[in-house]
């Protein structure tokens, strides 16, 4: 109960937790474009973008 209320207090102050996002908007656009072209394997696209 104590951790729940402290978590809600932190969120009210604007703090957010969790792992940072791996893909930003530019990487997402590249991923979609490469996958739609169908010239590269998905694994190769992800390696080029830098995600695993």
ABEGO torsion letter per residue (X at the ends): XAAAAAAAAAAAAGBBBEBBBABBAAAAAAAAAAAAAGABBAAAAAAAAGBX
